Amino acid sequence: MNSNSQSANTDTYSQRLADIVGTAIALLTLTLPVFVIAHYSSTNVQNNQQPLIHNIKASKD
């Protein structure tokens, strides 16, 4: 009986370790690209958008 309980403890530890490693990999996969993009993005990006306001001439009748 002692060998069975020891095996169960090892399996529980292995499962817990796998959960922690999996969570770390998932968090790294989700956050690392955001930090890399933010780090290598240029802060001097020019805003070349055209204004959305158009002058409309009203005709006088």
Phi and psi restraints in degrees (range 20) as a CNS / XPLOR table:
assign (resid 1 and name C) (resid 2 and name N)
       (resid 2 and name CA) (resid 2 and name C) 1.0 -66.0 20.0 2
assign (resid 2 and name N) (resid 2 and name CA)
       (resid 2 and name C) (resid 3 and name N) 1.0 -36.7 20.0 2
assign (resid 2 and name C) (resid 3 and name N)
       (resid 3 and name CA) (resid 3 and name C) 1.0 -68.5 20.0 2
assign (resid 3 and name N) (resid 3 and name CA)
       (resid 3 and name C) (resid 4 and name N) 1.0 -32.7 20.0 2
assign (resid 3 and name C) (resid 4 and name N)
       (resid 4 and name CA) (resid 4 and name C) 1.0 -67.4 20.0 2
assign (resid 4 and name N) (resid 4 and name CA)
       (resid 4 and name C) (resid 5 and name N) 1.0 -43.0 20.0 2
assign (resid 4 and name C) (resid 5 and name N)
       (resid 5 and name CA) (resid 5 and name C) 1.0 -68.1 20.0 2
assign (resid 5 and name N) (resid 5 and name CA)
       (resid 5 and name C) (resid 6 and name N) 1.0 -34.3 20.0 2
assign (resid 5 and name C) (resid 6 and name N)
       (resid 6 and name CA) (resid 6 and name C) 1.0 -67.5 20.0 2
assign (resid 6 and name N) (resid 6 and name CA)
       (resid 6 and name C) (resid 7 and name N) 1.0 -38.5 20.0 2
assign (resid 6 and name C) (resid 7 and name N)
       (resid 7 and name CA) (resid 7 and name C) 1.0 -65.2 20.0 2
assign (resid 7 and name N) (resid 7 and name CA)
       (resid 7 and name C) (resid 8 and name N) 1.0 -39.4 20.0 2
assign (resid 7 and name C) (resid 8 and name N)
       (resid 8 and name CA) (resid 8 and name C) 1.0 -64.3 20.0 2
assign (resid 8 and name N) (resid 8 and name CA)
       (resid 8 and name C) (resid 9 and name N) 1.0 -39.1 20.0 2
assign (resid 8 and name C) (resid 9 and name N)
       (resid 9 and name CA) (resid 9 and name C) 1.0 -66.1 20.0 2
assign (resid 9 and name N) (resid 9 and name CA)
       (resid 9 and name C) (resid 10 and name N) 1.0 -39.1 20.0 2
assign (resid 9 and name C) (resid 10 and name N)
       (resid 10 and name CA) (resid 10 and name C) 1.0 -66.5 20.0 2
assign (resid 10 and name N) (resid 10 and name CA)
       (resid 10 and name C) (resid 11 and name N) 1.0 -41.3 20.0 2
assign (resid 10 and name C) (resid 11 and name N)
       (resid 11 and name CA) (resid 11 and name C) 1.0 -64.8 20.0 2
assign (resid 11 and name N) (resid 11 and name CA)
       (resid 11 and name C) (resid 12 and name N) 1.0 -40.5 20.0 2
assign (resid 11 and name C) (resid 12 and name N)
       (resid 12 and name CA) (resid 12 and name C) 1.0 -64.5 20.0 2
assign (resid 12 and name N) (resid 12 and name CA)
       (resid 12 and name C) (resid 13 and name N) 1.0 -42.2 20.0 2
assign (resid 12 and name C) (resid 13 and name N)
       (resid 13 and name CA) (resid 13 and name C) 1.0 -64.6 20.0 2
assign (resid 13 and name N) (resid 13 and name CA)
       (resid 13 and name C) (resid 14 and name N) 1.0 -42.8 20.0 2
assign (resid 13 and name C) (resid 14 and name N)
       (resid 14 and name CA) (resid 14 and name C) 1.0 -64.0 20.0 2
assign (resid 14 and name N) (resid 14 and name CA)
       (resid 14 and name C) (resid 15 and name N) 1.0 -40.6 20.0 2
assign (resid 14 and name C) (resid 15 and name N)
       (resid 15 and name CA) (resid 15 and name C) 1.0 -65.1 20.0 2
assign (resid 15 and name N) (resid 15 and name CA)
       (resid 15 and name C) (resid 16 and name N) 1.0 -41.7 20.0 2
assign (resid 15 and name C) (resid 16 and name N)
       (resid 16 and name CA) (resid 16 and name C) 1.0 -64.9 20.0 2
assign (resid 16 and name N) (resid 16 and name CA)
       (resid 16 and name C) (resid 17 and name N) 1.0 -42.5 20.0 2
assign (resid 16 and name C) (resid 17 and name N)
       (resid 17 and name CA) (resid 17 and name C) 1.0 -64.0 20.0 2
assign (resid 17 and name N) (resid 17 and name CA)
       (resid 17 and name C) (resid 18 and name N) 1.0 -40.8 20.0 2
assign (resid 17 and name C) (resid 18 and name N)
       (resid 18 and name CA) (resid 18 and name C) 1.0 -64.2 20.0 2
assign (resid 18 and name N) (resid 18 and name CA)
       (resid 18 and name C) (resid 19 and name N) 1.0 -38.5 20.0 2
assign (resid 18 and name C) (resid 19 and name N)
       (resid 19 and name CA) (resid 19 and name C) 1.0 -63.3 20.0 2
assign (resid 19 and name N) (resid 19 and name CA)
       (resid 19 and name C) (resid 20 and name N) 1.0 -42.6 20.0 2
assign (resid 19 and name C) (resid 20 and name N)
       (resid 20 and name CA) (resid 20 and name C) 1.0 -67.3 20.0 2
assign (resid 20 and name N) (resid 20 and name CA)
       (resid 20 and name C) (resid 21 and name N) 1.0 -45.1 20.0 2
assign (resid 20 and name C) (resid 21 and name N)
       (resid 21 and name CA) (resid 21 and name C) 1.0 -64.8 20.0 2
assign (resid 21 and name N) (resid 21 and name CA)
       (resid 21 and name C) (resid 22 and name N) 1.0 -41.5 20.0 2
assign (resid 21 and name C) (resid 22 and name N)
       (resid 22 and name CA) (resid 22 and name C) 1.0 -63.1 20.0 2
assign (resid 22 and name N) (resid 22 and name CA)
       (resid 22 and name C) (resid 23 and name N) 1.0 -41.6 20.0 2
assign (resid 22 and name C) (resid 23 and name N)
       (resid 23 and name CA) (resid 23 and name C) 1.0 -64.9 20.0 2
assign (resid 23 and name N) (resid 23 and name CA)
       (resid 23 and name C) (resid 24 and name N) 1.0 -41.5 20.0 2
assign (resid 23 and name C) (resid 24 and name N)
       (resid 24 and name CA) (resid 24 and name C) 1.0 -63.5 20.0 2
assign (resid 24 and name N) (resid 24 and name CA)
       (resid 24 and name C) (resid 25 and name N) 1.0 -42.3 20.0 2
assign (resid 24 and name C) (resid 25 and name N)
       (resid 25 and name CA) (resid 25 and name C) 1.0 -64.9 20.0 2
assign (resid 25 and name N) (resid 25 and name CA)
       (resid 25 and name C) (resid 26 and name N) 1.0 -40.9 20.0 2
assign (resid 25 and name C) (resid 26 and name N)
       (resid 26 and name CA) (resid 26 and name C) 1.0 -64.1 20.0 2
assign (resid 26 and name N) (resid 26 and name CA)
       (resid 26 and name C) (resid 27 and name N) 1.0 -45.3 20.0 2
assign (resid 26 and name C) (resid 27 and name N)
       (resid 27 and name CA) (resid 27 and name C) 1.0 -64.8 20.0 2
assign (resid 27 and name N) (resid 27 and name CA)
       (resid 27 and name C) (resid 28 and name N) 1.0 -39.9 20.0 2
assign (resid 27 and name C) (resid 28 and name N)
       (resid 28 and name CA) (resid 28 and name C) 1.0 -64.4 20.0 2
assign (resid 28 and name N) (resid 28 and name CA)
       (resid 28 and name C) (resid 29 and name N) 1.0 -40.9 20.0 2
assign (resid 28 and name C) (resid 29 and name N)
       (resid 29 and name CA) (resid 29 and name C) 1.0 -65.2 20.0 2
assign (resid 29 and name N) (resid 29 and name CA)
       (resid 29 and name C) (resid 30 and name N) 1.0 -35.2 20.0 2
assign (resid 29 and name C) (resid 30 and name N)
       (resid 30 and name CA) (resid 30 and name C) 1.0 -81.6 20.0 2
assign (resid 30 and name N) (resid 30 and name CA)
       (resid 30 and name C) (resid 31 and name N) 1.0 -33.4 20.0 2
assign (resid 30 and name C) (resid 31 and name N)
       (resid 31 and name CA) (resid 31 and name C) 1.0 -97.9 20.0 2
assign (resid 31 and name N) (resid 31 and name CA)
       (resid 31 and name C) (resid 32 and name N) 1.0 -30.7 20.0 2
assign (resid 31 and name C) (resid 32 and name N)
       (resid 32 and name CA) (resid 32 and name C) 1.0 -59.9 20.0 2
assign (resid 32 and name N) (resid 32 and name CA)
       (resid 32 and name C) (resid 33 and name N) 1.0 -45.5 20.0 2
assign (resid 32 and name C) (resid 33 and name N)
       (resid 33 and name CA) (resid 33 and name C) 1.0 -60.0 20.0 2
assign (resid 33 and name N) (resid 33 and name CA)
       (resid 33 and name C) (resid 34 and name N) 1.0 -35.8 20.0 2
assign (resid 33 and name C) (resid 34 and name N)
       (resid 34 and name CA) (resid 34 and name C) 1.0 -64.3 20.0 2
assign (resid 34 and name N) (resid 34 and name CA)
       (resid 34 and name C) (resid 35 and name N) 1.0 -44.4 20.0 2
assign (resid 34 and name C) (resid 35 and name N)
       (resid 35 and name CA) (resid 35 and name C) 1.0 -68.7 20.0 2
assign (resid 35 and name N) (resid 35 and name CA)
       (resid 35 and name C) (resid 36 and name N) 1.0 -37.2 20.0 2
assign (resid 35 and name C) (resid 36 and name N)
       (resid 36 and name CA) (resid 36 and name C) 1.0 -66.4 20.0 2
assign (resid 36 and name N) (resid 36 and name CA)
       (resid 36 and name C) (resid 37 and name N) 1.0 -44.5 20.0 2
assign (resid 36 and name C) (resid 37 and name N)
       (resid 37 and name CA) (resid 37 and name C) 1.0 -63.4 20.0 2
assign (resid 37 and name N) (resid 37 and name CA)
       (resid 37 and name C) (resid 38 and name N) 1.0 -42.7 20.0 2
assign (resid 37 and name C) (resid 38 and name N)
       (resid 38 and name CA) (resid 38 and name C) 1.0 -65.2 20.0 2
assign (resid 38 and name N) (resid 38 and name CA)
       (resid 38 and name C) (resid 39 and name N) 1.0 -36.4 20.0 2
assign (resid 38 and name C) (resid 39 and name N)
       (resid 39 and name CA) (resid 39 and name C) 1.0 -70.5 20.0 2
assign (resid 39 and name N) (resid 39 and name CA)
       (resid 39 and name C) (resid 40 and name N) 1.0 -41.1 20.0 2
assign (resid 39 and name C) (resid 40 and name N)
       (resid 40 and name CA) (resid 40 and name C) 1.0 -92.7 20.0 2
assign (resid 40 and name N) (resid 40 and name CA)
       (resid 40 and name C) (resid 41 and name N) 1.0 -2.7 20.0 2
assign (resid 40 and name C) (resid 41 and name N)
       (resid 41 and name CA) (resid 41 and name C) 1.0 -73.5 20.0 2
assign (resid 41 and name N) (resid 41 and name CA)
       (resid 41 and name C) (resid 42 and name N) 1.0 142.9 20.0 2
assign (resid 41 and name C) (resid 42 and name N)
       (resid 42 and name CA) (resid 42 and name C) 1.0 -78.6 20.0 2
assign (resid 42 and name N) (resid 42 and name CA)
       (resid 42 and name C) (resid 43 and name N) 1.0 135.5 20.0 2
assign (resid 42 and name C) (resid 43 and name N)
       (resid 43 and name CA) (resid 43 and name C) 1.0 -87.6 20.0 2
assign (resid 43 and name N) (resid 43 and name CA)
       (resid 43 and name C) (resid 44 and name N) 1.0 -8.3 20.0 2
assign (resid 43 and name C) (resid 44 and name N)
       (resid 44 and name CA) (resid 44 and name C) 1.0 -102.6 20.0 2
assign (resid 44 and name N) (resid 44 and name CA)
       (resid 44 and name C) (resid 45 and name N) 1.0 41.6 20.0 2
assign (resid 44 and name C) (resid 45 and name N)
       (resid 45 and name CA) (resid 45 and name C) 1.0 -77.4 20.0 2
assign (resid 45 and name N) (resid 45 and name CA)
       (resid 45 and name C) (resid 46 and name N) 1.0 129.1 20.0 2
assign (resid 45 and name C) (resid 46 and name N)
       (resid 46 and name CA) (resid 46 and name C) 1.0 -86.7 20.0 2
assign (resid 46 and name N) (resid 46 and name CA)
       (resid 46 and name C) (resid 47 and name N) 1.0 142.0 20.0 2
assign (resid 46 and name C) (resid 47 and name N)
       (resid 47 and name CA) (resid 47 and name C) 1.0 -94.7 20.0 2
assign (resid 47 and name N) (resid 47 and name CA)
       (resid 47 and name C) (resid 48 and name N) 1.0 103.1 20.0 2
assign (resid 47 and name C) (resid 48 and name N)
       (resid 48 and name CA) (resid 48 and name C) 1.0 -101.4 20.0 2
assign (resid 48 and name N) (resid 48 and name CA)
       (resid 48 and name C) (resid 49 and name N) 1.0 28.6 20.0 2
assign (resid 48 and name C) (resid 49 and name N)
       (resid 49 and name CA) (resid 49 and name C) 1.0 -76.6 20.0 2
assign (resid 49 and name N) (resid 49 and name CA)
       (resid 49 and name C) (resid 50 and name N) 1.0 142.5 20.0 2
assign (resid 49 and name C) (resid 50 and name N)
       (resid 50 and name CA) (resid 50 and name C) 1.0 -79.4 20.0 2
assign (resid 50 and name N) (resid 50 and name CA)
       (resid 50 and name C) (resid 51 and name N) 1.0 146.1 20.0 2
assign (resid 50 and name C) (resid 51 and name N)
       (resid 51 and name CA) (resid 51 and name C) 1.0 -65.8 20.0 2
assign (resid 51 and name N) (resid 51 and name CA)
       (resid 51 and name C) (resid 52 and name N) 1.0 146.3 20.0 2
assign (resid 51 and name C) (resid 52 and name N)
       (resid 52 and name CA) (resid 52 and name C) 1.0 -87.8 20.0 2
assign (resid 52 and name N) (resid 52 and name CA)
       (resid 52 and name C) (resid 53 and name N) 1.0 -0.7 20.0 2
assign (resid 52 and name C) (resid 53 and name N)
       (resid 53 and name CA) (resid 53 and name C) 1.0 -90.5 20.0 2
assign (resid 53 and name N) (resid 53 and name CA)
       (resid 53 and name C) (resid 54 and name N) 1.0 125.9 20.0 2
assign (resid 53 and name C) (resid 54 and name N)
       (resid 54 and name CA) (resid 54 and name C) 1.0 -116.4 20.0 2
assign (resid 54 and name N) (resid 54 and name CA)
       (resid 54 and name C) (resid 55 and name N) 1.0 137.7 20.0 2
assign (resid 54 and name C) (resid 55 and name N)
       (resid 55 and name CA) (resid 55 and name C) 1.0 -80.7 20.0 2
assign (resid 55 and name N) (resid 55 and name CA)
       (resid 55 and name C) (resid 56 and name N) 1.0 124.0 20.0 2
assign (resid 55 and name C) (resid 56 and name N)
       (resid 56 and name CA) (resid 56 and name C) 1.0 -113.1 20.0 2
assign (resid 56 and name N) (resid 56 and name CA)
       (resid 56 and name C) (resid 57 and name N) 1.0 120.3 20.0 2
assign (resid 56 and name C) (resid 57 and name N)
       (resid 57 and name CA) (resid 57 and name C) 1.0 -86.5 20.0 2
assign (resid 57 and name N) (resid 57 and name CA)
       (resid 57 and name C) (resid 58 and name N) 1.0 127.0 20.0 2
assign (resid 57 and name C) (resid 58 and name N)
       (resid 58 and name CA) (resid 58 and name C) 1.0 -87.0 20.0 2
assign (resid 58 and name N) (resid 58 and name CA)
       (resid 58 and name C) (resid 59 and name N) 1.0 130.9 20.0 2
assign (resid 58 and name C) (resid 59 and name N)
       (resid 59 and name CA) (resid 59 and name C) 1.0 -83.2 20.0 2
assign (resid 59 and name N) (resid 59 and name CA)
       (resid 59 and name C) (resid 60 and name N) 1.0 139.4 20.0 2
assign (resid 59 and name C) (resid 60 and name N)
       (resid 60 and name CA) (resid 60 and name C) 1.0 -97.0 20.0 2
assign (resid 60 and name N) (resid 60 and name CA)
       (resid 60 and name C) (resid 61 and name N) 1.0 120.9 20.0 2
